[in-house]
Amino acid sequence: MDKKVALAHDHLFQFGGAERVLLILSDIQKEAPIYTLINDKKITKNFFEQSKIISSGLQKIPGINKIFRYFLLQMPKTWEKTDLSAYDVVISSSSGFVKGVKTGNNTKHICYCHAPTRYLWDNKEEYIGNLPEGKFLKIFLPKLLDKLQTWDFIKAQEVDYFIANSHYIADKISKDYKREAVVIHPPVNIKQFKISDDIEDYYLIVSRLRPYKKVDLAIKAFNNLKLPLKIIGSGSELRKLKRLAHSNIEFLGEVSDDIRNKYLAKCKAFIYPQIEDFGISALEAMASGRPVIAYRCGGALETIVEDQTGVFFDEQTWESLAHKILRFNDKNYNSEFIREHAKKFDESVFRQKMINFLENIK
């Protein structure tokens, strides 16, 4: 693509699936700067060339990483003031307000959408309910979110092309923004994961410990089944979940990628009780040759082949999950087949699909 290109990403203070997408986009467009609201260099220095990252004025606020959510009104305004009209192509990586970045009449804006802004469209009540702030703030917040939802819809109409990370999200883009989207699934680094011949007697969860991840549902199931469950990850729900869990459940906290990958390769099965837009962690388990027990909803329906790479439970309750685990037999699954299936989502596939898309935009 012989054009002047810029990348834009909501914020860079963690490294997850959205940042993996950005990392490959940055490698495809090696000369493109990366515009973002804030950048935590302690995290991003291991992945991104810092000279390419251009942060907004919010970066100058002391301790901005910890108080970022209090700048909800400033985020869309900041993006509107971020002028990228000098670029021929802007590729935004969005689950927030970055789609509102200022572009010119001759700029093509491609939005890789991880999800329509969740707390504006899907989880508004849950978002407000989980805030620790007092009742006074919560009285005014719904009206603010309604106003931001209107802004979000208007800005979505200014995007030239939407790319969704799953058909599940493409449907949401259609429902919320009234726009069509091409689906290009996000990348999984398959070569990072290996099959183990030594399968041990435990089930595994790898997840941020937040309410929507539904780890509490899995804990209740395993409390009743009295089967071993290991949980990798941390988050706001950690204390609550530890109080809920019985002695057969082990919290491993944050671990290195190498240690995580060893646990993935040796588990009986990977437990996946949440609804995800796509769900990279389930594919990482499959890349390790392990079957997944997942809730039948969301992106999992696009990555798991029932009775071949995993199974689904039909109700998002601990009873439904427990019933499926009782009937589960890991000996019925072929690790090599599961891994071969996961290769369809390798980062090399994502890279080529993105290159093809960018070469064909008008």
C-alpha positions, 0 to 999 in steps of 0.5 A: 500500500503506497499511501500515507497511513496512520494507526489509532488505538483507544489506549495502551495500558495493557496487552491483550487481544486488541493489542495483538491486532495492533501489533501486527497492523503496526508490522504490516504498516511499518512506517505508520505512527500509532495515535492513542489516548495514553501509553503505559511505557512499562507495558508497551516497551516490550512490544511496540517501538516507542518512537511510533507512539503519539499520545494525547494530552491526557498522558500528561495528567499524573497517575492517569492510568489509575483514574482514566475512567473518570475522563469519560467525557474527555475521551471523545473530545480528545479524539475529535481534536486528534487531526489525522486528515493529512493521512490517506488511510487511518486504521483504527483499532476500536472498542471505545471512542477512537472511531471518532478521530478526525479525518479528512474528506480524502482519508479512508477510515478503516475501523477494526472493531473489537466490539461496539463500546460495551458500556454504551450498548450492551452492559450499561446497567452492569457498568453503572452497578459495578462502579464503587462511586456513590449514588449521587454520581450514578444518578447522572451517569445514565444520561451521560452514557445516553449522550455518549451513545448518540455520539458513538452512533454518529461517529460510526457513520463517518467510518468508511469500512468496518472490519469485525473480529467475529460474526458475533460482533459483525451482527452487533455492528449491524444492530447498533451502528446500522453498518455492514462489516467484513469479518477477519478473525484476530490472530493467535500465535500458534507456534507459541503453544505445544501439545503435551503427552502428559495430561494431568488431573485438573481443569483450567481457566485463564482469564481476567477476574472481572464480573462478565468473565463469569468465573464465579459460575465455574467456581460454584460448579467445581465446588459442587463437583469437588474436582480440581480447578486451577485459575490463572489471572487476576482482577477486581473479583479476586478476593470475592472469588477466593472467598467463594472457592473451596480447597479443590480450587487453586488460584495461581495469579499472574504467571509468565507465558511459559508457565501459562502454556505448560498449564494449558498443555496439561489440563484435562479441559479448558473452562470457558463460561463467559460470552466473548466477542471472539475469545483468544484464550479458548483458541490458545487452549486448542493450540495446545491440543486441549478441548474446551468446555464453553457456554454456547454463545458469542465468539466461541461458536465460531472457534469450537467444533462441537464434539471435536475440539470441545463441547458447549453447555446451554445455560449460563448457570453453574448447574448446566456447566456441572452437568456437562463436566460430569459427562465429559471425557477428555479421552474422546478428543484428539490433540493433533486434530484440535491443534490443526483446527486452531491453525486456521486462526494463526497470525499468518492467516490474519496478516494475509487477510488484512493485507488483501483487504488493504490492497483492495480498498477503493 
